[in-house]
Each structure stands twice: as C-alpha cells, then as structure tokens.
Amino acid sequence: MAPARHAMVESITIKLSPGKLSEYRNLLAPRYRDHRDMTKRYKVTVPFPRDSPVTPAKLKQLVLASGRIQLLLDEQSSSDKTKRAKLAQTIGELLDEIGLAENLPIIRTLGTMLNAIFDRIYTGVLVNEVKLEQLRSRFGRQTVLYLPSHRSYGDFILMSYVLFCYNIAIPGIAAGMDFYSMAGMGSALRNTGAFYMRRTYGNDRQYWYIFREYMRQLIVAYDRGIEFFVEGTRSRSNKALTPKIGLLSMALEPLFMGEVPDLLIVPVSVSYDRPVEEQLFVYELLGVPKPKETTRGLLKALSIVRENFGTIYLEFGDPLSAKDYFGDGLNRTRHTVAPTFAQTLAKEERDAIQNLANDVVHLQQHRMVLTTFHLVALYYNYRKYHGQTVTLDELVDGVARLGRVFEDLGAITEVERCADVEPLCLAALDVHRNILQLTTDRVLTIARTHHDFSRVDKRKLKGYNLTDGVMKLAVPIFSLQLYCNPCLHWLAVPAMVLLAARSIIDESGDTALRRSHLVRLVQELRSLYGLEFVLYERRETVEFDAALDHLYRQEILRTNPAGQVETLHFVEPHAEQQQLANVYLSALGPFLCTYLQAIDVLQEQFRATEKFTEKEYLAAAQQHVEQQLLRQERNVHPYCLSLDSISLALHSLVTAGAIRKSKRDNVYCYDLGTDGMLESINQRLKRYCTLLPFEYLTFQDAVTGCKL
C-alpha cells in the first residue's frame, strides 16, 4: 500500500470518533411495537437493487453455467457425456447443500418466536439507529458485506431480526454445517438466508471450486448483500480472535479481478451484557467439549430459560469502500491476461486483505459497548488481587471512575454521562447474580458454583482431568474473567507501556525513561501477545503514542520538563493514580502468568522430547498449573488453566521462532528451539511478574466453599 493510502487507512481505524450511547434505541420498548410486528407489509430496502433481481434458484443456475464450473466439468468428464451429466447432477446436489433460500412465512414465524424469547430473557435489544440510517443512505451503489463480531450463536439470527425490524433485506448468511445437521432448524435457517459451508475442504477440489463460485455469484449478482464472521468462529474468551481471510478473500476476489467496481464493507459490533452460552464457554476453556448442537437441545434450552440476560447492543459501524481502502493496491490490469476463474489472488493482494480483516476486527472492538458489569468485574478483580473486600459504596465509586477512564480511551460504556451509577450496578449484579452477589452487609462476594463435575465424560476432555476442587475454584473465576476480557482491547497497550516503564525503573533505579528503550520493550510484549489481544505491526506506533498520551492525561507518566522528546518521566503516583495503574496491571496480570506457566512446562517437560503435539502440551500445561495452584505458588492464577490462552501462547512462541512447527503423518508437531530464545522470554516474564503488586491466592478464599 502506498504511504498516502496507508495514512488514510490508519486515520479511519485509529482516529475514529467515539460512539455515543445516546444513539441507541431499544427495540423492546413499546414505541417500537410496529417495528417488531412480523405480520407487517414486507416492503424492504435492498442494499444493491438490480433491474432483474436474482432468486436463490437463479443463483444456482448462474453457478452451474459459470466458466469455472464448466472448466471443472470438462476436466473431470473427459468428453464423456454420461459422466458429465452425472457430475453435473453431483454439483447440483452440492449446490442444494450450500444454497440459501427465502421463505417469508418462515421468516415471520421465526421472528414471532424471537419476539417472545427476547421479551422473556432480555431487558433491551438496543440498536444504534443513527448509524443504521447512515448505512441505509449508502445503499444502491455496490454489494454490501456485513462483517459482525462473533460472541454467540445468536449473532446472525439477531442481525436478521434487526434488519427485518428496520425493513432492510436480510442478506445471504454464511453458516457452519453444525446448523445444517440440526433437524428442522437447518432448513428453517436456510429459508431465512443461510447458506452452508463445510469447515474444511481438505483436498476436495470439486467442493472448493463450487463454493468459491457460489460466493462469486453472491457478490456479482445477488442484491441483498452477504454476511459472515471474519473471526471464523465464536470467541469463547469474550476477546477478539485473529481474523481468518478465507471467506473474505473469496468475497473480494471479484473486486480484484475487475468484475465489480466496489464493495461496501460494514463492520458490525454485537455486545452482550450476558451471553446465553456463558457457562458453556467457561467449560470449553477448561477443556470440556461443547455438546453437539441439536434441535431438541435448543428447544429444551429455550423452554427452561427463565433468567434475565440483560441487554444486547448492536451497531452497524462506519462503512468502508473497499476500492478506497485498497487504493493503489487494487491493480486490476494484472488479472486481464486470462479468464478470471482461472486466476488466483497474488500474495500482496492476500496481504492487503489480511490488513483489511485486522482493521475490521479493530473497528468491531472499537464500537463494542462495555456494559456496567464489565466495569464491575474489572474493579472487583483489581480489589481481590490485593486481598481487599468490596462494599457496594466502594464498587459504585470504582465503577464511576473506570467509566471516566474508558471514556478518555474512547470506549462506549453504559455509565456514559450517568450521574448516579448505583442503580446501574445493582441492575448489573441482579443479571449476573450467578457470578457476584451482595451479602446482607452490602459486601460483594463470588457466588458458589453448584455444578456437578463428576458427570463430565473424562475421555472427551481436550486437556487434563482436573480435580473437582480446582474446577470449583476455576469456574466462577473464569466466569468473572470473561467480563474483564473485553476491556483488554482498551487496556492492553497502556498496561504494556506501564509495565515496561516499571521494568526499566526497577532495573536502573532512575525514573527518567528513554523513549526508544520503552518502545523496544513494548514491541516485545506486543509481539508475544499479538495473537492474544489481536495486535499487529501496522498499528504499533499509533497505539503506543495513544497509550502514552492517555497515561500522560492520567498523570501516571509525564514528559521531560526540559522538552526532551526522547526522555519521559515516571511520576510517583498519588493514591488515586496508583490505584488506576494497578487496575491496568490487574487486567494484564492473568495473561502474564499464563504465558509464564506455559513456558515453564515447555522447559520442564518437553526440552528433552524430540516432538510433541498440541494436545500433549495442553494436557501437560493444565496439569502443571493445577499443581502450582495446589502448592499455592505466587505467579499462578486460575485463568492459567484456559486452554484458549495456553494454545495462543504456543502459537505465539512459534511465530517468534522460539518453537519449531512441523507436520508428521498429517499431524502438526512441535519441538523447542536451542538458541536460548525460550529461556530469554521466560526470564523476561518472571521479571514482569515480580512487578505485579498483588497476590493471586486471595481468590482461593474468595470462592465460597472452595477447598484445595
């Protein structure tokens, strides 16, 4: 990308104006009854209207008649008409498996069911109406790609529901085969616009050709837009996931090939006060496999749900013109030498698409709403790390201060411009009483878990068979951590800057910091935690400067009074600034400890091993962490049992070159490097952990009835 164009993209993604909670409207409010009326006249706005709209059946015909599929038929039939007819029939059957449909009575029926469910379990489904109307004004000139965040199975159903309520056409929605196999539900979702894709294609060139051509026709010919999750799968940890560019590359291929003039990219942010899958996510992070999705299981779950899951926030973010985004990198002349179906994207084009995917995830995170309970969890964690109790009055004061901090960072929170935070805190604690509760003397305490872990099928565990005592400790702590994790999008880099500054001062004893030294240490931390927090090199400088400016405003760092740009000064904070600094470190602390424990187990158990698999490593890491918890060691936290973070630590070390990855008998294997890099990273993490101003063992006493 040319420097000028690069700067333009950075300005879009970094200097985006903060959103406003006042722009949201509650669809469940009485005034929106007409919006939610599923019997209303069906007259919708189509994102890219055509003179002759393409029906789902016509889409399949276009795929079959395409040059790509005709070439496939020629190659695999060898001019044998019988073989060609049979192959065409097979392709037709695969298209029936993949293809979307539209059935208005089914859409109305499912919408009516959702009305009943939402009324029962949510206090609000809030939509940023201002942004939605701005998006509608951009319709009519190009195909629209909706790219939502993915924190729940309900994301794409929610999207379709909201679009129908606002009289906007439901797009074609990429869905996994786990939905396809659900009796009745698979076909119902297909009739609301879902098209199905297999998770892996393997060496099935035929399937890959067909699906790729189906995506092309959706872009080139379909008028209602397309929706898919750029993260690929749900985030169990409630943090962003590193985006995958397979579907995005297929969707953008017609743009690079010159078949469409432009595409409108719409990042969509969906924020849940409390995801319905909350407990399932906790179990999956601990290694308990998710249950197979079935229609009976879904109906049973819906029939017994009587709990309040709070609010959902949904925003259709600022649209990006793909043509403007890629700018000079959109060189269509290179694809004029052969039929487009016979070409593939160049490496630099795929790299540009990866940059776009990263920016989309950033835009999604930037517009996520931090609910009151996110701030409650963060403040409670910070206090418990110091072994302190939390009264309701202290909680209210802490949440109000955190609201101001996140506002300074540019985040949208529920406490925005709120004069009295206490009612919001009480409402949040009511929704999340399965995690935190108030005692009769108004002191906050972690709720006891009542789950029976003896029923877990130990043969299907993805990690180690943890003891019941450790599970009873881990589950409530994991539940709490899930609500701290969304805050890391805003806190991770300032926390890294703060930690690096403290490390320099600890080594040198001098509060004057060389900027270049600080930058280098933060770069090392970003590199190690790039997968964990979805950080990437293109944004390194601007995020460092933004974090530094924030810490200046919070009076934790200050510039050199003599005006030397290269030198910064660490201020000995007053009590309030010290508390804020510790909030940052408490957010980063569990991840520092997780990576330290992950490297410890690699050195202790796999240094002499020629090759090992990820499954072997995950089980060994969880066993190691459990032993550390039982021995009450310092640099360990229950969240160190998270298979998600343990796995990300392994892959981060592979990216850094400290671990080698290879493939043997179709299985990925790993072995440790011998250049001392792993040991160097381990020493650095140990030094950082000594700077954390708290003991994690307070959590063992915090969970009622937990005995290790």
C-alpha positions in Angstrom: 0.0 0.0 0.0 1.3 3.5 -0.9 2.3 5.7 2.1 -0.5 8.2 1.5 -3.1 5.4 1.2 -1.6 3.7 4.3 -2.1 7.0 6.2 -5.7 7.2 5.1 -6.5 3.8 6.3 -4.8 4.5 9.6 -6.9 7.6 10.1 -10.1 5.6 9.5 -9.2 2.9 12.0 -7.4 4.8 14.7 -8.9 8.2 14.9 -12.5 7.1 14.6 -14.7 9.4 16.7 -16.1 7.7 19.8 -19.6 6.4 19.6 -22.5 7.6 21.8 -24.8 5.6 23.9 -27.5 8.2 23.2 -27.6 7.0 19.6 -29.1 3.6 20.6 -32.8 2.8 20.7 -34.4 -0.2 22.5 -36.4 -2.4 20.1 -38.2 -3.9 23.0 -39.7 -0.6 24.1 -43.4 -0.1 23.4 -42.8 2.6 20.8 -41.1 0.0 18.6 -44.0 -2.4 18.6 -44.7 -1.7 14.9 -41.0 -2.4 14.0 -41.3 -5.8 15.7 -44.7 -6.7 14.0 -43.9 -9.8 12.0 -47.2 -9.5 10.1 -46.4 -6.0 8.7 -46.2 -5.4 5.0 -43.0 -6.7 3.5 -41.5 -3.8 1.7 -37.8 -3.7 2.2 -34.8 -1.6 1.3 -32.4 -3.7 -0.9 -28.7 -2.7 -0.5 -27.9 -3.1 -4.2 -31.1 -3.2 -6.3 -31.0 -4.7 -9.8 -33.3 -4.4 -12.8 -33.8 -8.2 -12.6 -33.4 -9.5 -9.0 -31.6 -12.8 -8.8 -33.6 -15.5 -7.0 -31.9 -18.3 -4.9 -32.8 -20.8 -7.8 -31.3 -18.4 -10.3 -28.1 -18.2 -8.3 -27.6 -21.9 -8.6 -28.1 -21.7 -12.3 -25.5 -19.0 -12.6 -23.0 -21.1 -10.7 -23.6 -24.2 -13.0 -23.3 -22.1 -16.1 -20.1 -20.3 -15.0 -16.8 -20.7 -16.7 -15.2 -22.1 -13.6 -17.7 -24.9 -13.3 -17.8 -25.6 -17.0 -14.0 -26.0 -16.8 -14.4 -28.4 -13.9 -16.9 -30.5 -15.9 -14.5 -30.5 -18.9 -11.6 -31.6 -16.8 -13.4 -34.4 -14.9 -15.7 -35.8 -17.6 -13.1 -36.2 -20.5 -15.8 -35.6 -23.1 -17.9 -38.5 -21.8 -21.5 -37.2 -21.9 -22.8 -39.7 -19.4 -20.0 -38.9 -16.9 -20.6 -35.2 -17.5 -24.3 -35.5 -16.8 -23.6 -37.5 -13.6 -21.0 -34.9 -12.5 -23.4 -32.1 -13.2 -26.0 -33.8 -11.0 -23.5 -34.2 -8.2 -22.6 -30.5 -8.5 -26.3 -29.7 -8.3 -26.7 -31.7 -5.2 -23.8 -29.9 -3.6 -25.4 -26.6 -4.5 -28.6 -27.8 -2.8 -26.5 -28.4 0.3 -24.8 -25.0 0.1 -27.5 -22.7 -1.3 -29.6 -20.2 0.5 -33.4 -19.8 0.2 -36.0 -17.3 1.2 -39.4 -18.1 2.6 -41.4 -15.2 4.0 -43.8 -17.2 6.1 -40.8 -19.0 7.8 -39.1 -15.6 8.4 -42.3 -14.2 10.0 -42.7 -17.4 12.2 -39.1 -17.3 13.4 -39.4 -13.6 14.0 -42.5 -14.1 16.1 -40.7 -16.8 18.2 -37.8 -14.4 18.7 -40.2 -11.6 19.9 -41.4 -14.0 22.6 -37.9 -15.1 23.6 -36.5 -11.6 23.7 -39.4 -10.3 25.8 -38.7 -13.1 28.3 -34.9 -13.1 28.7 -33.8 -9.6 27.7 -34.4 -6.1 29.1 -33.2 -4.5 26.0 -32.2 -5.1 22.4 -30.6 -1.7 21.6 -29.7 -0.7 18.0 -27.6 2.3 17.0 -30.3 3.9 14.9 -28.1 6.8 13.8 -25.5 4.5 12.3 -28.1 2.3 10.7 -29.8 5.2 8.9 -26.4 6.4 7.8 -25.7 3.0 6.4 -29.1 2.9 4.6 -28.2 6.2 2.9 -25.1 4.5 1.3 -27.2 1.7 -0.3 -27.7 1.4 -4.0 -24.2 1.7 -5.4 -22.4 -1.6 -4.6 -22.7 -5.0 -3.0 -22.7 -4.8 0.9 -20.6 -7.1 3.1 -21.8 -7.3 6.7 -19.0 -8.4 8.9 -20.2 -8.9 12.5 -18.3 -9.7 15.6 -18.9 -13.3 16.9 -19.6 -13.8 20.6 -22.7 -16.0 20.4 -24.6 -18.4 18.2 -27.3 -15.8 18.2 -25.3 -13.2 16.3 -26.5 -13.9 12.8 -30.1 -14.6 14.0 -30.1 -11.3 15.8 -28.7 -9.5 12.7 -31.5 -10.8 10.5 -34.1 -9.9 13.2 -32.9 -6.3 13.4 -32.7 -5.9 9.7 -36.3 -7.2 9.3 -37.5 -4.9 12.0 -36.0 -1.9 10.1 -37.3 -3.0 6.7 -33.9 -3.9 5.3 -33.4 -7.0 3.2 -31.9 -10.0 5.0 -28.5 -10.9 3.4 -27.1 -14.2 2.5 -25.5 -15.5 5.7 -22.6 -18.0 5.8 -23.4 -20.7 8.4 -21.5 -23.8 9.6 -22.6 -27.3 8.9 -23.4 -27.8 12.6 -26.6 -25.8 12.0 -27.2 -27.7 8.7 -27.4 -31.0 10.6 -30.0 -29.8 13.1 -33.3 -31.4 12.3 -35.8 -28.8 11.1 -33.7 -25.9 12.2 -31.2 -26.3 9.4 -33.8 -25.9 6.7 -35.6 -23.1 8.6 -32.4 -21.1 8.8 -31.7 -21.7 5.1 -35.1 -20.2 4.4 -34.1 -17.0 6.2 -31.0 -16.6 4.0 -28.4 -19.0 5.5 -26.0 -20.7 3.0 -23.9 -23.6 4.4 -20.2 -24.2 4.2 -18.0 -27.0 5.4 -15.4 -26.2 8.0 -12.6 -27.8 6.0 -12.3 -28.6 2.3 -9.2 -30.8 2.6 -8.2 -31.9 -0.9 -11.7 -31.7 -2.2 -11.0 -29.5 -5.2 -14.5 -30.0 -6.6 -16.2 -28.7 -3.4 -13.8 -25.8 -3.2 -14.5 -24.8 -6.8 -18.3 -24.9 -6.3 -18.3 -23.0 -3.1 -15.9 -20.4 -4.4 -18.1 -19.8 -7.5 -21.2 -19.6 -5.3 -19.5 -16.8 -3.3 -18.6 -15.1 -6.5 -22.1 -15.1 -7.7 -23.4 -13.7 -4.4 -21.0 -10.8 -4.9 -21.6 -10.2 -8.6 -25.3 -11.0 -8.9 -27.1 -11.0 -5.6 -28.8 -7.8 -4.5 -29.2 -8.3 -0.7 -25.6 -8.4 0.5 -23.7 -11.1 2.3 -22.9 -11.7 6.0 -20.1 -13.7 7.5 -17.9 -13.7 10.6 -14.3 -12.6 9.7 -13.1 -14.2 13.0 -14.4 -17.5 11.7 -15.7 -18.9 15.0 -17.3 -17.7 18.2 -14.9 -16.3 20.8 -15.2 -18.4 23.9 -13.0 -16.0 25.8 -15.1 -12.8 25.0 -12.0 -11.3 23.4 -11.4 -10.7 19.7 -9.9 -13.5 17.7 -7.3 -13.2 15.0 -9.3 -12.9 11.7 -9.3 -15.5 9.0 -9.3 -14.4 5.4 -10.7 -17.4 3.5 -14.2 -16.2 3.0 -13.2 -12.6 2.8 -10.7 -13.4 0.0 -13.5 -15.2 -1.9 -15.8 -12.2 -1.4 -13.1 -9.7 -2.5 -11.8 -11.7 -5.5 -14.4 -10.2 -8.0 -13.2 -6.7 -6.9 -9.6 -7.5 -7.6 -10.5 -9.3 -10.9 -12.4 -6.2 -12.1 -15.8 -7.9 -12.1 -17.4 -5.4 -9.7 -16.4 -1.7 -9.3 -16.6 -1.6 -5.5 -17.8 -3.3 -2.3 -19.1 -1.7 0.9 -17.6 -3.2 4.0 -19.7 -2.9 7.1 -18.1 -3.8 10.5 -20.9 -4.8 12.9 -20.4 -4.8 16.7 -22.6 -7.0 18.8 -22.2 -6.6 22.6 -23.9 -8.9 25.1 -24.5 -8.0 28.7 -24.6 -11.8 29.4 -24.2 -14.3 26.5 -26.6 -17.2 26.8 -23.6 -19.6 26.3 -21.7 -18.1 29.3 -21.3 -21.4 31.2 -20.6 -23.4 28.1 -17.8 -21.1 27.2 -16.3 -21.5 30.7 -16.4 -25.3 30.4 -14.9 -25.2 26.9 -12.0 -23.0 28.0 -11.3 -25.6 30.8 -11.4 -28.4 28.3 -14.9 -29.8 28.5 -16.0 -30.3 24.9 -19.1 -28.4 23.7 -22.2 -30.6 23.3 -23.4 -31.4 19.8 -26.0 -28.9 18.6 -29.4 -30.5 18.1 -32.9 -29.1 17.6 -34.1 -30.9 20.7 -31.3 -29.4 22.8 -32.1 -26.0 21.5 -35.8 -26.3 22.2 -35.1 -27.7 25.7 -32.8 -24.9 26.5 -35.3 -22.3 25.4 -38.1 -23.9 27.3 -36.2 -23.8 30.6 -34.7 -20.3 30.3 -36.3 -18.1 32.9 -33.2 -15.9 33.7 -32.6 -12.3 32.8 -29.7 -11.9 30.3 -29.7 -8.2 30.4 -29.2 -6.2 27.2 -27.7 -6.6 23.7 -26.2 -3.7 21.8 -25.9 -3.8 18.1 -24.2 -1.2 15.8 -23.7 -1.2 12.1 -20.4 0.7 12.0 -18.9 3.2 9.6 -18.9 1.6 6.2 -15.6 1.3 4.3 -15.3 1.5 0.5 -13.1 -1.5 -0.5 -12.0 0.4 -3.6 -10.9 3.4 -1.5 -9.3 1.2 1.2 -7.0 -0.7 -1.2 -6.3 2.3 -3.3 -3.1 1.8 -5.4 -3.0 -1.8 -4.3 -6.1 -2.5 -6.4 -4.2 -3.3 -9.7 -6.8 -5.0 -11.9 -4.6 -5.0 -15.0 -2.6 -8.0 -13.7 -5.8 -10.1 -14.0 -6.6 -9.3 -17.6 -4.3 -11.8 -19.2 -6.6 -14.9 -18.6 -10.2 -15.7 -17.6 -10.8 -14.6 -14.0 -12.0 -18.1 -13.0 -8.6 -19.5 -13.9 -6.7 -17.0 -11.7 -5.9 -16.6 -8.0 -5.0 -13.6 -5.9 -1.4 -12.6 -5.7 0.5 -12.6 -2.3 0.4 -8.8 -2.0 -3.3 -8.9 -2.6 -3.8 -11.5 0.1 -1.6 -9.5 2.5 -3.8 -6.4 1.8 -6.9 -8.5 2.6 -5.3 -9.6 5.8 -4.8 -5.9 6.7 -8.4 -5.2 6.0 -9.5 -8.1 8.1 -7.4 -6.9 11.0 -8.8 -3.4 10.7 -12.4 -4.7 10.6 -11.8 -6.6 13.9 -10.4 -3.4 15.3 -13.4 -1.4 14.2 -15.7 -4.0 15.7 -13.9 -3.8 19.0 -13.8 0.0 18.9 -17.6 0.1 18.8 -18.3 -2.6 21.4 -20.3 -1.3 24.3 -18.8 -2.0 27.7 -21.7 -2.8 30.0 -21.8 -1.9 33.7 -20.9 -5.5 34.6 -17.7 -5.3 32.5 -16.6 -2.5 34.8 -17.9 -4.2 37.9 -15.9 -7.4 37.1 -12.7 -5.3 36.3 -12.9 -3.3 39.6 -13.8 -6.4 41.7 -10.8 -8.3 40.2 -8.4 -5.4 40.9 -9.6 -5.3 44.6 -9.4 -9.1 45.1 -5.9 -9.2 43.6 -5.0 -7.0 46.6 -6.9 -9.2 49.1 -9.4 -6.5 49.7 -13.2 -6.8 50.2 -15.5 -4.6 48.1 -18.6 -2.9 49.6 -21.4 -1.6 47.4 -20.4 2.0 48.0 -16.8 1.3 47.0 -18.0 -0.6 43.9 -20.2 2.4 42.8 -17.3 4.8 43.3 -14.8 2.5 41.4 -17.2 1.8 38.5 -17.8 5.6 38.1 -14.1 6.3 38.0 -13.5 3.4 35.5 -16.2 4.9 33.3 -14.3 8.1 33.1 -11.1 6.3 32.3 -12.7 4.3 29.4 -14.3 7.5 28.1 -10.9 9.0 28.0 -9.7 6.0 26.0 -12.6 6.4 23.5 -14.8 3.5 24.6 -18.6 3.4 24.8 -19.8 2.4 28.3 -23.2 2.1 29.9 -22.2 4.6 32.6 -21.6 7.3 30.0 -22.7 10.7 31.4 -24.5 8.9 34.2 -24.9 11.0 37.4 -25.9 8.1 39.6 -24.1 4.8 38.9 -25.6 2.8 41.9 -28.9 1.7 40.1 -26.8 0.5 37.2 -24.5 -1.5 39.5 -27.5 -3.1 41.3 -29.2 -4.0 38.0 -25.9 -5.5 36.7 -25.5 -7.6 39.9 -29.1 -8.8 39.5 -28.4 -10.0 35.9 -25.1 -11.6 37.0 -26.0 -13.0 40.4 -24.7 -16.3 39.3 -21.2 -14.8 39.5 -21.3 -12.0 42.0 -23.7 -11.4 44.9 -24.2 -8.9 47.7 -24.2 -10.1 51.3 -26.6 -8.6 53.8 -24.0 -6.1 54.9 -23.6 -5.0 51.3 -20.2 -6.7 50.6 -19.6 -8.2 47.2 -18.8 -12.0 47.1 -18.2 -14.6 44.4 -21.2 -16.9 44.1 -20.6 -20.6 44.7 -20.9 -22.9 41.7 -23.4 -25.8 42.0 -22.3 -27.8 39.0 -21.5 -31.5 39.4 -18.3 -32.1 37.5 -18.3 -35.8 38.2 -20.7 -36.1 35.3 -18.2 -34.9 32.8 -17.0 -37.6 30.4 -13.3 -37.6 31.1 -12.5 -39.4 27.9 -13.5 -36.4 25.8 -11.6 -33.8 27.7 -9.3 -31.6 25.5 -6.8 -31.1 28.3 -6.1 -32.6 31.7 -8.5 -34.3 34.0 -8.7 -31.5 36.7 -9.7 -32.3 40.2 -13.2 -31.3 41.4 -11.7 -28.8 43.9 -9.8 -27.0 41.2 -12.8 -27.0 38.9 -15.0 -25.5 41.6 -12.3 -22.7 42.1 -11.8 -22.2 38.4 -15.4 -22.0 37.1 -16.5 -18.8 39.0 -13.1 -17.1 38.4 -13.4 -17.9 34.7 -16.9 -16.6 34.6 -15.7 -13.3 36.2 -12.7 -13.1 33.8 -14.9 -13.4 30.7 -16.3 -10.0 31.6 -12.9 -8.5 32.2 -11.6 -9.7 28.8 -13.5 -7.2 26.6 -11.8 -4.4 28.5 -8.4 -5.6 27.2 -9.0 -4.1 23.8 -8.6 -0.7 25.5 -6.2 -1.5 28.4 -3.7 -4.0 27.0 -1.3 -1.5 25.3 -1.4 1.1 28.1 -0.8 -1.7 30.6 2.2 -2.9 28.5 3.6 0.7 28.4 3.2 0.9 32.2 4.7 -2.5 32.8 7.7 -1.7 30.6 8.2 1.6 32.3 8.2 -0.1 35.7 10.6 -2.7 34.5 13.1 -0.1 33.3 12.9 1.8 36.6 13.3 -1.4 38.6 16.5 -2.3 36.7 18.0 1.2 36.6 16.6 2.9 39.6 16.1 6.0 37.5 12.6 7.5 36.9 13.8 9.1 33.6 12.9 6.8 30.8 14.4 6.8 27.3 11.5 6.6 24.8 13.5 4.2 22.5 14.0 1.8 25.3 10.4 1.9 26.3 9.3 1.4 22.7 11.5 -1.7 22.3 10.2 -3.4 25.5 6.6 -2.6 24.4 7.3 -4.0 21.0 8.5 -7.3 22.6 5.3 -7.5 24.7 3.1 -6.8 21.6 4.9 -9.5 19.6 4.4 -12.0 22.4 0.7 -11.1 23.0 -0.2 -10.2 19.4 -2.5 -13.3 19.0 -4.0 -12.9 22.5 -5.1 -9.3 22.0 -5.2 -9.1 18.2 -2.3 -6.6 18.0 -0.4 -6.1 14.7 2.6 -4.3 13.5 0.9 -1.7 11.2 -0.6 0.0 14.2 2.3 -0.3 16.6 3.4 3.4 16.6 0.0 5.0 16.7 -1.2 2.7 19.5 1.9 3.3 21.5 1.5 7.1 21.1 -2.2 6.9 22.1 -1.4 4.8 25.2 1.4 7.3 26.2 -1.0 10.3 25.8 -3.6 8.5 27.9 -1.1 7.8 30.7 0.0 11.5 30.5 -3.6 12.6 30.9 -4.0 10.2 33.9 -0.8 11.7 35.4 1.0 8.4 35.6 3.7 9.4 33.1 4.8 12.9 32.2 7.1 14.4 29.6 10.5 15.8 30.3 10.1 19.3 31.7 13.1 20.4 29.7 11.3 19.5 26.5 13.5 16.5 25.6 11.3 14.3 23.3 13.4 11.2 23.9 13.1 11.3 27.7 9.9 10.5 29.7 9.4 10.6 33.4 7.6 8.2 35.6 5.6 10.0 38.2 5.4 8.6 41.7 1.6 8.4 41.6 -0.7 9.7 44.2 -3.1 7.2 45.8 -5.7 7.6 43.1 -3.2 7.3 40.2 -1.6 4.3 41.9 -4.9 2.5 42.1 -5.5 3.2 38.4 -2.1 1.9 37.5 -2.8 -1.3 39.4 -6.1 -1.7 37.5 -4.2 -1.8 34.3 -1.8 -4.3 35.7 -4.6 -6.4 37.2 -6.1 -6.7 33.7 -2.8 -7.9 32.1 -1.7 -10.0 35.1 -3.5 -13.3 34.3 -2.1 -13.4 30.8 1.5 -12.7 32.0 1.2 -15.6 34.4 -0.4 -17.9 31.9 2.4 -17.4 29.4 5.0 -17.8 32.2 3.4 -21.1 33.3 3.1 -22.3 29.6 6.9 -21.7 29.1 7.8 -23.3 32.4 6.0 -26.5 31.4 7.7 -26.5 28.0 11.1 -26.2 29.5 10.5 -28.7 32.3 8.6 -31.4 30.3 9.4 -31.0 26.6 13.0 -29.9 26.5 14.2 -33.5 26.1 11.3 -34.5 23.9 12.0 -34.8 20.2 8.5 -34.0 19.0 5.2 -33.3 20.8 1.6 -32.5 19.8 -0.5 -29.6 20.9 -2.9 -32.0 22.7 0.0 -33.4 24.7 1.2 -29.8 25.5 -2.3 -28.6 26.6 -2.8 -31.5 29.0 0.7 -31.1 30.5 0.2 -27.3 30.9 -3.1 -27.7 32.7 -1.7 -30.4 35.0 1.3 -28.2 35.7 -0.9 -25.2 36.6 -3.1 -27.3 38.8 -0.1 -28.4 40.8 1.1 -24.8 41.1 -2.4 -23.8 42.4 -2.4 -26.7 44.9 1.1 -25.7 46.1 -0.1 -22.1 46.4 2.7 -20.7 44.3 2.7 -17.0 43.6 2.8 -16.5 39.8 -0.2 -18.5 39.0 -3.9 -17.7 38.6 -6.9 -19.9 38.0 -7.2 -18.4 34.5 -3.9 -20.0 33.7 -5.9 -23.2 33.1 -7.5 -21.6 30.0 -6.9 -23.8 27.0 -7.5 -20.9 24.7 -4.6 -18.8 26.2 -2.4 -21.8 26.6 -2.8 -22.6 22.9 -2.2 -19.0 21.9 1.0 -19.0 24.0 2.2 -22.0 22.0 1.4 -20.4 18.6 2.9 -17.0 19.7 6.2 -18.8 20.5 6.1 -20.5 17.1 5.6 -17.1 15.4 8.5 -15.7 17.5 10.8 -18.6 16.4 11.3 -20.0 19.9 9.4 -23.2 19.0 9.6 -25.1 15.6 6.4 -26.4 14.0 6.4 -29.3 11.5 3.9 -31.8 10.1 4.3 -35.6 10.5 1.8 -38.2 9.4 -0.7 -35.4 8.7 -0.4 -34.2 12.4 1.3 -30.9 13.4 4.2 -31.5 15.8 6.4 -29.1 17.8 9.9 -29.1 19.2 11.8 -26.5 21.2 14.5 -24.3 19.7 18.0 -24.4 21.0 19.0 -20.8 20.6 18.0 -19.7 24.1 15.1 -17.6 22.9 12.6 -19.5 25.0 14.7 -19.1 28.1 15.1 -15.4 27.4 11.4 -14.9 27.1 10.8 -16.9 30.3 13.3 -14.7 32.3 11.6 -11.5 31.0 8.1 -12.8 32.0 9.4 -13.7 35.5 10.8 -10.2 35.9 7.5 -8.7 34.8 5.5 -10.9 37.2 7.6 -9.8 40.2 6.4 -6.2 39.4 2.7 -7.2 39.7 1.6 -5.6 43.0 -0.7 -8.3 44.2 -1.0 -12.0 45.2 -3.4 -14.2 43.3 -4.1 -16.5 46.2 -6.7 -14.2 47.6 -9.1 -15.8 45.0 -8.9 -19.2 46.7 -10.5 -17.7 49.8 -12.9 -15.6 47.7 -14.8 -18.6 46.3 -17.2 -19.8 49.0 -16.8 -23.5 49.8 -13.6 -23.9 47.7 -11.1 -26.2 49.3 -7.8 -27.0 47.6 
